[in-house]
Amino acid sequence: MRIETVTSPQNGKLKTLLALQEKSRSRRDEGLFVVEGRRELEHCLEAGYTPRSLFLCGEILGPDGMEAVVKAAEAANPHVGIIQLPAGLYRKAAYRESTEGVIAEMEIKALSLSDLKLPENPLVIILESVEKPGNLGAVLRSADACAADAVIVCDPLTDLYNPNLIRASIGGIFTVPTVACTSEEAIKWLKDRGIRIFTAQLQDSKWYYDTDMTGPTAIVMGTEATGLTNTWREAADAHIKIPMLGRLDSLNVSVSAAILLYEAVRQRNSK
């Protein structure tokens, strides 16, 4: 294994890494995104993504950690670049404060609806125009916990490889098949497969626990500020709501998604 040592913050490879972390346009133009942390990298590699470069800090990883990370990356790409950073420079490059000495540049592998392989009785969660990467990441964690078959992000306002999203999902973006598309494309795809559409909304709705989610199910969530558009409301097979017993009329979208996903799991396990 050939290791390149970088000690200058002006190094071109380091500047590219920082641009990938900060700018969606750089990620799109380069076809690369950034994964930080051993656990997230492990999930990413298991999902079949290809590493382009590793930025490692031996002072944090230690010799055994370095060897393990490089071995796993080289199994996916024998020509992966290995760049070692001193601790001070690594901490400046790392996106989050608590680091594990591992940052990787990975090749983007965008899934489409046609790539999704669903079981006979799928459970899908759909998010329309959710803007905050942290919310989307938290939904992905719940989707993973509930063994959802896919997450579909319609008309996204953030790209799926935003570092905040990857960090908030703790790698869930790699463990749950996730697709970005338009609402119209998603609705047609669901209808063609006989998947019932349940929209979470307050208006003209019944309690979520009185809704049968034991068959092929898509739970659709909108933004906290504006909710779902009429495109989804009109396409729905049923409108469902969560009891709001206080003075406020909105839950965080990730909390709502978790409640509805676990209800679907409860019903399916009670059959």
C-alpha positions in Angstrom: 0.0 0.0 0.0 1.3 3.4 -1.0 0.6 6.2 1.5 0.9 9.9 0.6 1.5 12.2 3.5 -0.1 15.7 3.3 1.0 18.4 5.8 -0.2 21.6 4.1 -3.7 23.0 4.3 -3.1 24.4 0.7 -2.8 20.9 -0.7 -5.0 20.5 -3.8 -6.5 17.1 -2.7 -7.4 18.6 0.7 -9.0 21.6 -0.9 -11.1 19.2 -3.1 -12.2 17.3 0.0 -13.3 20.5 1.7 -15.3 21.6 -1.4 -17.1 18.3 -1.5 -18.1 18.7 2.1 -19.4 22.2 1.7 -20.9 22.5 -1.8 -23.5 20.3 -3.5 -22.3 21.6 -6.8 -18.9 20.2 -6.2 -20.4 16.9 -5.3 -22.4 16.9 -8.5 -19.6 18.1 -10.7 -17.0 15.6 -9.3 -19.4 12.7 -8.9 -18.1 12.3 -5.4 -19.3 12.7 -1.8 -17.7 12.5 1.6 -18.1 9.9 4.4 -16.6 10.4 7.8 -16.2 7.7 10.5 -15.5 4.0 10.5 -19.1 2.9 11.0 -20.4 5.1 8.2 -17.7 4.0 5.9 -18.4 0.3 6.7 -22.1 0.7 5.9 -21.2 2.6 2.7 -18.8 -0.1 1.5 -21.4 -2.8 2.3 -23.9 -1.0 0.2 -21.5 -1.3 -2.8 -20.1 2.2 -3.1 -16.6 2.6 -4.4 -14.0 4.6 -2.5 -11.8 7.0 -4.5 -9.6 8.3 -1.7 -9.1 7.8 2.0 -7.8 10.6 4.3 -6.5 9.0 7.5 -5.0 10.1 10.7 -2.7 7.4 12.1 -2.4 9.2 15.4 -6.1 8.7 16.0 -6.6 5.4 14.2 -3.5 3.6 15.4 -1.6 1.0 13.2 -4.3 -1.7 13.5 -7.1 0.7 12.7 -5.2 2.1 9.7 -4.6 -1.5 8.4 -8.3 -2.5 8.9 -9.7 0.6 7.1 -7.3 0.4 4.2 -7.9 -3.3 3.8 -11.7 -2.8 3.6 -11.4 0.1 1.1 -8.9 -1.8 -1.1 -11.3 -4.7 -1.3 -13.7 -2.4 -3.0 -11.1 -0.5 -5.1 -7.5 -1.8 -5.2 -6.4 1.6 -6.6 -7.9 3.7 -3.8 -5.7 6.7 -2.9 -4.4 6.7 0.7 -3.6 10.1 2.2 -2.3 10.5 5.7 -2.9 13.7 7.6 -1.3 14.8 10.9 -3.8 15.2 13.8 -4.0 19.0 13.7 -4.7 19.1 9.9 -7.1 16.2 10.1 -9.2 17.9 12.8 -9.4 21.0 10.6 -10.6 18.8 7.6 -13.0 16.7 9.6 -16.7 17.8 9.3 -17.7 16.8 12.9 -15.9 17.3 16.2 -15.8 13.8 17.4 -13.7 12.0 14.8 -12.4 8.5 14.3 -9.5 9.4 12.0 -11.3 8.4 8.8 -12.6 10.5 6.0 -13.4 9.0 2.6 -14.2 10.3 -0.8 -16.8 7.9 -2.4 -18.2 7.7 -5.9 -21.8 8.7 -6.2 -24.2 5.9 -7.0 -27.6 7.4 -7.5 -30.5 5.0 -7.4 -33.7 5.4 -9.4 -37.1 4.0 -8.8 -36.5 1.3 -11.3 -33.5 0.1 -9.2 -35.7 -0.6 -6.1 -36.3 -4.3 -5.4 -39.4 -4.6 -3.3 -40.7 -7.6 -1.4 -44.3 -8.8 -1.9 -45.6 -6.6 0.9 -43.5 -3.5 1.0 -43.3 -0.7 3.5 -42.1 2.6 2.0 -41.8 6.1 3.4 -42.0 9.1 1.2 -40.9 12.6 2.0 -42.0 15.6 0.0 -39.7 18.6 -0.2 -38.1 18.0 3.2 -35.4 20.7 3.5 -33.4 20.0 6.6 -30.7 17.3 6.2 -30.9 16.5 9.9 -34.6 15.7 9.7 -34.1 13.5 6.6 -31.2 11.7 8.4 -33.3 11.0 11.4 -36.1 9.6 9.3 -33.6 7.3 7.6 -32.6 6.0 11.1 -36.2 5.2 11.9 -36.6 3.6 8.4 -33.7 1.4 9.1 -34.9 0.5 12.6 -38.3 -0.5 11.2 -36.8 -2.4 8.2 -38.6 -0.2 5.7 -38.0 -1.3 2.1 -37.2 2.2 0.7 -37.2 5.9 1.3 -38.3 8.1 -1.6 -37.5 11.8 -1.4 -39.7 13.8 -3.7 -38.8 17.2 -5.1 -35.8 17.3 -2.7 -34.5 20.6 -1.4 -31.2 19.0 -0.2 -29.0 16.5 -2.0 -28.8 13.0 -0.6 -25.1 13.2 -0.1 -25.1 16.3 2.1 -22.6 15.6 5.0 -25.2 16.6 7.6 -27.6 14.1 6.2 -25.1 11.3 6.2 -24.0 12.2 9.8 -27.6 12.5 11.1 -28.5 9.1 9.5 -25.4 7.4 11.0 -25.1 5.7 7.7 -28.8 4.9 7.3 -28.6 6.5 3.9 -26.6 3.4 2.9 -28.6 0.8 4.7 -32.1 1.8 3.4 -32.5 2.1 -0.4 -33.1 5.8 -1.0 -34.2 7.5 -4.2 -34.8 11.1 -5.2 -37.5 11.8 -7.9 -40.5 14.0 -8.6 -43.8 13.5 -6.8 -45.5 12.7 -10.1 -43.0 9.9 -10.8 -43.4 8.5 -7.3 -47.2 8.5 -7.5 -47.2 6.6 -10.8 -44.7 4.1 -9.5 -46.7 3.4 -6.4 -50.0 3.1 -8.3 -48.5 0.8 -10.9 -47.4 -1.6 -8.0 -50.7 -1.4 -6.0 -49.0 0.2 -3.0 -51.6 2.1 -1.0 -50.7 5.8 -0.3 -51.4 7.1 3.2 -50.8 10.9 3.6 -50.0 12.3 7.0 -52.2 15.4 7.3 -54.6 17.0 9.8 -57.4 17.9 7.4 -60.0 15.3 6.5 -58.1 12.5 8.2 -58.7 9.5 10.5 -56.4 8.3 13.4 -53.3 6.5 12.1 -54.0 3.5 14.4 -57.4 3.0 12.8 -55.8 2.7 9.4 -54.9 -0.8 8.0 -51.2 -0.7 7.1 -50.8 -4.5 6.9 -50.8 -4.5 3.1 -48.4 -2.8 0.7 -48.0 0.7 2.3 -46.5 4.0 1.5 -46.5 6.6 4.3 -46.2 10.1 2.9 -44.9 13.1 5.0 -44.5 16.7 4.0 -42.7 19.7 5.5 -43.5 20.9 9.0 -44.2 24.4 7.8 -46.6 23.7 4.9 -47.4 20.0 5.0 -48.1 18.1 1.8 -49.1 19.6 -1.5 -52.4 18.9 -3.2 -50.6 16.5 -5.6 -50.2 14.0 -2.8 -53.5 14.8 -1.0 -55.5 14.0 -4.1 -53.4 10.8 -4.9 -53.9 9.4 -1.4 -55.9 6.2 -0.7 -56.4 7.5 2.9 -55.5 10.6 5.0 -54.1 9.8 8.5 -53.3 11.9 11.5 -51.5 11.7 14.8 -53.4 13.0 17.9 -52.2 16.5 18.9 -53.6 17.1 22.4 -51.7 20.2 23.3 -51.8 23.7 21.9 -49.3 23.1 19.0 -50.4 21.6 15.7 -47.1 20.2 14.4 -44.6 17.5 15.3 -41.1 17.2 13.9 -41.3 15.3 10.7 -38.8 12.7 11.9 -40.9 12.1 15.1 -44.1 11.7 13.1 -42.4 9.3 10.7 -41.1 7.2 13.5 -44.6 7.0 15.1 -46.2 5.9 11.8 -43.5 3.5 10.8 -43.7 1.7 14.2 -47.5 1.5 13.9 -47.1 -0.2 10.6 -44.6 -2.7 12.2 -47.0 -3.3 15.1 -49.9 -4.1 12.8 -47.8 -6.4 10.6 -46.4 -8.3 13.6 -49.9 -8.7 15.1 -51.3 -10.4 12.0 
